[in-house]
Amino acid sequence: MMFKFNKRAIASVLTLAMAVVTLAGCSGGASKTPSGTSENSKKPEVVYRINSTQAVDLFEQLEKKFAENVTEMSGGRIGFEFVPTGSIGSSTEALTSVQMGTLDFVNGGSDELGSLVPNSDWAQLPFFINSHEQADKEYMNGFIGKFADEQYAEKGLVSVVRVDNSFRTLGIKDKAVNSSNDLKGLRIRVPNQPLALRMYELMGALPVAIPAPEVLMALQQGTVDGADNAVLLFDKFKLMDSFKSVVLLNYGFGTVNIFASKEIWDTMSAEDQKIMKEAGLKAREWYTAELLKQEKELIERLKAEGKNVIVPDDKWKAEMYKNADVIWQEALKSGKYDETFIKELYALYQKNIGAK
């Protein structure tokens, strides 16, 4: 217990050094009191520190909704301090802090785990989710989420709630893209995820791993011809004006998790753990509705602005499935994934692409 105390004490000093501010509500206004409290209300019995790995409005609103729900459902007994996004460091550093127990909660993507959770890159495999409805059934509430929760918890991360972060799309700067041939030789920004990079390599493009905040400059300077991300994140990172075409490739699917430190989670009572889970589900309900609404509105806006919004035709999809098969066979032969799980995930992929 002394070791834990020392880590928490060190974390408190670091927090002061980084000028942690406390926020309340979803409006982004600053407050001197933890979430769910006011100057005249009773102080919470416990205050947890929470951070987001990315400065994206929807992600930060998710964590605030979650915190508000917890405070309300606990009768004000539990509060939160919001550590400003980026103040801890990179996404990896924030997630590592939660693993170590020096940060209580973090809002981060499944594709950000990298080496922190070995062999969790199965989440980058192509086409195992084909719709938001399937994601809800098989990922959020089904066998995929159950396996992921167990895998993450083994490495010190408890997924309190998992939400839909939608599908990967492609934005192209100077040309219309109507077939896989149009991608050949194009320099495409792709997140530093080996399987995503492999997918574009197989499609004949020249994938380049660039952090999301640097993509706008790369497009402006001509370092890349296009970029890969979720369509809403294109908008959040101010990339849309750079694109002539947006292709709804939808080959990859992502999630965002509110992770709790397992070290901290295990000190909570069963009642508080239940409150956390229920508060997370309530926040997810709000988030999912908002995600789908914003996606629909954004795609309609792109069309109204005269952008080429392209859905691959059957021929193009067949070519992508052929490339995806290469990736899947490499994954199945690697031997690094849980055998039962990867076979079940592969069966879902085959169902999605209509394999006989």
Secondary structure as the mmCIF struct_conf table of DSSP 4:
data_model
#
loop_
_struct_conf.conf_type_id
_struct_conf.id
_struct_conf.beg_label_comp_id
_struct_conf.beg_label_asym_id
_struct_conf.beg_label_seq_id
_struct_conf.end_label_comp_id
_struct_conf.end_label_asym_id
_struct_conf.end_label_seq_id
HELX_RH_AL_P HELX_RH_AL_P1 MET A 2 ALA A 17
TURN_TY1_P TURN_TY1_P1 MET A 18 ALA A 19
STRN STRN1 THR A 22 LEU A 23
BEND BEND1 GLY A 25 SER A 27
STRN STRN2 ALA A 30 SER A 31
BEND BEND2 LYS A 32 THR A 33
TURN_TY1_P TURN_TY1_P2 SER A 35 GLY A 36
TURN_TY1_P TURN_TY1_P3 GLU A 39 ASN A 40
BEND BEND3 SER A 41 SER A 41
HELX_LH_PP_P HELX_LH_PP_P1 LYS A 42 PRO A 44
BEND BEND4 GLU A 45 GLU A 45
STRN STRN3 VAL A 46 SER A 52
BEND BEND5 THR A 53 GLN A 54
HELX_RH_AL_P HELX_RH_AL_P2 ASP A 57 MET A 73
TURN_TY1_P TURN_TY1_P4 SER A 74 GLY A 76
BEND BEND6 ARG A 77 ARG A 77
STRN STRN4 ILE A 78 VAL A 83
HELX_LH_PP_P HELX_LH_PP_P2 PRO A 84 PRO A 84
TURN_TY1_P TURN_TY1_P5 THR A 85 GLY A 86
BEND BEND7 SER A 87 ILE A 88
BEND BEND8 SER A 90 SER A 90
HELX_RH_AL_P HELX_RH_AL_P3 SER A 91 MET A 100
TURN_TY1_P TURN_TY1_P6 GLY A 101 GLY A 101
BEND BEND9 THR A 102 ASP A 104
STRN STRN5 PHE A 105 GLY A 109
HELX_RH_3T_P HELX_RH_3T_P1 SER A 110 GLU A 112
HELX_RH_3T_P HELX_RH_3T_P2 GLY A 114 LEU A 116
BEND BEND10 VAL A 117 VAL A 117
TURN_TY1_P TURN_TY1_P7 PRO A 118 ASN A 119
HELX_RH_3T_P HELX_RH_3T_P3 SER A 120 GLN A 124
TURN_TY1_P TURN_TY1_P8 PRO A 126 PHE A 127
BEND BEND11 PHE A 128 PHE A 128
BEND BEND12 SER A 131 SER A 131
HELX_RH_AL_P HELX_RH_AL_P4 HIS A 132 GLN A 134
HELX_RH_PI_P HELX_RH_PI_P1 ALA A 135 MET A 140
BEND BEND13 ASN A 141 GLY A 142
HELX_RH_AL_P HELX_RH_AL_P5 PHE A 143 GLU A 154
TURN_TY1_P TURN_TY1_P9 LYS A 155 GLY A 156
STRN STRN6 LEU A 157 ILE A 172
BEND BEND14 LYS A 173 LYS A 175
BEND BEND15 SER A 179 SER A 179
HELX_RH_3T_P HELX_RH_3T_P4 SER A 180 LEU A 183
TURN_TY1_P TURN_TY1_P10 LYS A 184 GLY A 185
STRN STRN7 ARG A 187 VAL A 190
BEND BEND16 ASN A 192 ASN A 192
HELX_RH_AL_P HELX_RH_AL_P6 PRO A 194 LEU A 202
TURN_TY1_P TURN_TY1_P11 MET A 203 GLY A 204
STRN STRN8 LEU A 206 ALA A 209
HELX_RH_3T_P HELX_RH_3T_P5 ALA A 212 GLU A 214
HELX_RH_AL_P HELX_RH_AL_P7 VAL A 215 GLN A 221
TURN_TY1_P TURN_TY1_P12 GLY A 222 GLY A 222
BEND BEND17 THR A 223 THR A 223
BEND BEND18 ASP A 225 ASP A 225
STRN STRN9 GLY A 226 ALA A 230
HELX_RH_AL_P HELX_RH_AL_P8 VAL A 231 LYS A 236
TURN_TY1_P TURN_TY1_P13 PHE A 237 LYS A 238
HELX_RH_3T_P HELX_RH_3T_P6 MET A 240 SER A 242
BEND BEND19 LYS A 244 LYS A 244
STRN STRN10 SER A 245 VAL A 247
STRN STRN11 PHE A 253 SER A 261
HELX_RH_AL_P HELX_RH_AL_P9 LYS A 262 TRP A 265
TURN_TY1_P TURN_TY1_P14 ASP A 266 THR A 267
BEND BEND20 MET A 268 MET A 268
HELX_RH_AL_P HELX_RH_AL_P10 ALA A 270 ALA A 304
TURN_TY1_P TURN_TY1_P15 GLU A 305 GLY A 306
STRN STRN12 ASN A 308 ILE A 310
HELX_RH_AL_P HELX_RH_AL_P11 ASP A 314 SER A 334
BEND BEND21 TYR A 337 TYR A 337
HELX_RH_AL_P HELX_RH_AL_P12 GLU A 339 ILE A 353
TURN_TY1_P TURN_TY1_P16 GLY A 354 GLY A 354
#
